[in-house]
């Protein structure tokens, strides 16, 4: 695939992911009548489902990263050049932001509305570390064991991580940046974005190193 097609796949995939995350969050909050657990469930299921769809259809084009942390992992594995990776990240970030704006338009929400939801502290950062480490590990291990299962595995992992991590599993710098633009159920205050991204990138690096060792069957015993 040409670089232009790969970048468009990354842009459109991340756009669709964020439109789903924010749109389902708005819909869930409106219909849940104040029940946060039901609202979270209404946000979780569409997010996991759309990941299965997006990775299935865009995987053959760009690898379906939709996530700078995943792109970083593949740079470390020398499966994408640094130049292409930088362009992937730009496409992912801008695709995510436009996806948020699209959700705002669909639900007649103010177009630019920075989030006021505080997501800070050791517990939240630990949750993001666990979420991102597990996501990268899921991808790398599944590529080794059964590549065709990656879409389902990632969708199921994120569905679970929404509930077992304290941060509700952002696990994605592009998603984190984009969600800062939305003062809705899935938002994050812009002041908290940098710390989330730092933890996500650290987790991605450590997961890549750890699973690179764990899955290296060629290493001498």
C-alpha positions in Angstrom: 0.0 0.0 0.0 1.2 3.5 -0.7 2.0 5.8 2.2 -0.9 8.0 1.3 -3.4 5.2 1.5 -1.8 4.0 4.8 -2.1 7.5 6.3 -5.7 7.9 5.2 -6.5 4.5 6.8 -4.9 5.7 10.1 -6.7 9.0 9.9 -10.1 7.5 9.1 -9.7 4.7 11.6 -8.9 7.0 14.4 -11.6 9.4 13.3 -14.1 6.6 13.5 -12.8 5.3 16.9 -13.2 8.8 18.5 -16.6 9.4 16.9 -17.6 6.2 18.5 -16.0 6.8 21.9 -17.5 10.3 22.3 -20.8 9.7 20.5 -21.6 6.6 22.5 -20.5 8.4 25.7 -23.0 11.2 25.0 -25.8 8.8 24.1 -25.1 6.6 27.1 -25.1 9.5 29.5 -28.4 10.9 28.1 -30.1 7.5 28.3 -28.7 6.3 31.6 -30.7 8.7 33.7 -27.9 9.3 36.1 -26.8 5.7 36.5 -23.0 5.9 35.8 -22.5 2.2 35.6 -25.1 1.9 32.8 -23.5 4.9 31.1 -20.1 3.3 31.2 -21.5 0.0 29.9 -23.1 2.0 27.0 -19.8 3.6 26.3 -17.8 0.3 26.6 -19.6 -2.0 24.2 -19.6 0.3 21.2 -15.9 1.1 21.7 -14.9 -2.6 21.8 -17.2 -3.4 18.9 -15.9 -0.7 16.6 -12.3 -1.7 17.3 -13.0 -5.2 15.9 -14.5 -3.6 12.8 -11.8 -1.0 12.2 -8.8 -3.3 12.8 -10.4 -5.9 10.5 -11.0 -3.5 7.6 -7.9 -1.3 7.9 -5.4 -3.8 9.2 -4.5 -4.9 5.7 -3.9 -1.3 4.6 -2.0 0.4 7.4 -1.6 -2.2 10.2 -4.5 -0.4 12.0 -2.5 1.2 14.7 -4.8 4.1 15.5 -2.6 4.7 18.5 0.9 6.4 18.8 1.8 4.0 21.6 1.3 1.0 19.2 3.2 2.9 16.4 6.1 3.4 18.9 6.1 -0.3 19.6 6.4 -1.1 15.9 9.2 1.5 15.5 11.1 -0.3 18.3 10.5 -3.6 16.5 11.8 -2.0 13.2 8.5 -2.8 11.4 7.9 0.8 10.5 10.4 3.6 9.7 10.6 6.6 12.1 9.6 8.9 9.3 6.5 7.0 8.4 5.7 6.6 12.1 5.8 10.4 12.7 3.3 10.8 9.8 1.1 8.0 11.3 1.0 9.9 14.7 0.0 13.1 13.0 -2.8 11.3 11.1 -3.9 9.6 14.3 -4.0 12.8 16.4 -5.8 14.9 13.8 -8.2 12.0 12.9 -9.1 11.7 16.6 -9.8 15.4 17.0 -12.0 15.6 14.0 -13.8 12.5 15.2 -14.6 14.3 18.4 -15.9 17.3 16.5 -18.1 15.0 14.4 -19.6 13.5 17.5 -20.3 17.0 18.8 -22.1 17.9 15.6 -24.2 14.8 15.6 -25.4 15.3 19.1 -25.7 19.1 18.8 -23.0 19.6 21.5 -20.8 22.8 21.4 -18.2 22.2 18.8 -15.1 23.2 20.8 -15.7 22.3 24.5 -12.6 21.4 26.5 -13.2 18.8 29.1 -13.5 19.7 32.8 -13.2 16.1 34.0 -10.2 15.7 36.3 -8.3 12.4 35.8 -5.2 12.7 37.9 -3.4 10.9 40.7 -1.4 7.7 41.3 -4.4 5.4 40.8 -5.3 6.9 37.4 -1.7 6.8 36.2 -1.3 3.2 37.4 -4.5 2.3 35.6 -3.2 3.8 32.3 0.1 2.0 32.7 -1.7 -1.3 33.2 -4.1 -0.6 30.3 -1.4 0.3 27.8 1.0 -2.4 28.8 -1.7 -5.0 28.4 -2.9 -3.6 25.1 0.6 -3.6 23.5 1.2 -7.1 25.0 -2.1 -8.3 23.6 -1.2 -7.1 20.1 2.3 -8.5 20.1 1.4 -11.9 21.6 -1.6 -12.3 19.3 0.5 -11.5 16.2 2.8 -14.3 17.3 0.1 -16.8 18.2 -2.7 -16.0 15.8 -2.6 -12.9 13.7 -6.1 -13.3 12.4 -7.4 -13.0 15.9 -5.9 -9.5 16.6 -9.1 -7.5 15.8 -11.2 -9.6 18.2 -8.5 -9.8 20.9 -8.0 -6.0 20.9 -11.7 -5.3 21.0 -12.2 -7.7 23.9 -9.2 -6.4 25.8 -10.4 -2.8 25.6 -13.9 -3.9 26.6 -12.5 -5.6 29.7 -10.0 -2.8 30.5 -12.7 -0.2 30.5 -13.9 -2.0 33.7 -10.8 -3.3 35.4 -8.6 -0.2 35.2 -9.2 2.9 37.3 -8.7 5.2 34.3 -11.2 3.3 32.1 -8.4 2.4 29.7 -7.6 5.3 27.4 -4.3 3.4 26.5 -3.8 5.7 23.5 -2.1 9.2 23.3 -4.2 10.2 20.2 -7.4 9.2 22.0 -6.2 11.1 25.2 -5.5 14.3 23.2 -8.8 14.1 21.4 -10.9 13.4 24.5 -9.5 16.6 26.0 -11.6 18.5 23.5 -14.9 17.1 24.8 -16.6 18.0 28.0 -18.7 14.9 27.9 -18.9 11.5 29.6 -15.6 10.3 28.0 -13.6 13.6 28.4 -10.4 14.3 30.2 -9.3 17.8 31.4 -6.5 19.1 29.1 -4.3 19.7 32.2 -4.2 15.9 32.8 -3.4 14.9 29.2 0.4 15.2 29.4 0.7 12.8 32.4 -1.6 10.2 30.8 0.5 10.3 27.6 3.8 10.0 29.5 2.6 6.9 31.3 1.2 5.4 28.1 4.4 5.8 26.2 6.5 4.4 29.1 4.2 1.4 29.3 4.4 0.9 25.5 8.2 0.8 25.6 8.4 -1.6 28.6 5.7 -3.9 27.1 7.6 -4.0 23.8 10.8 -5.0 25.6 9.1 -7.5 27.8 7.1 -9.2 25.2 10.0 -9.1 22.8 11.9 -11.2 25.3 8.9 -13.4 26.3 8.0 -14.3 22.7 11.5 -14.8 21.3 11.5 -18.5 20.6 14.8 -18.3 18.7 16.7 -17.3 21.9 19.0 -20.0 23.1 17.9 -21.8 26.3 
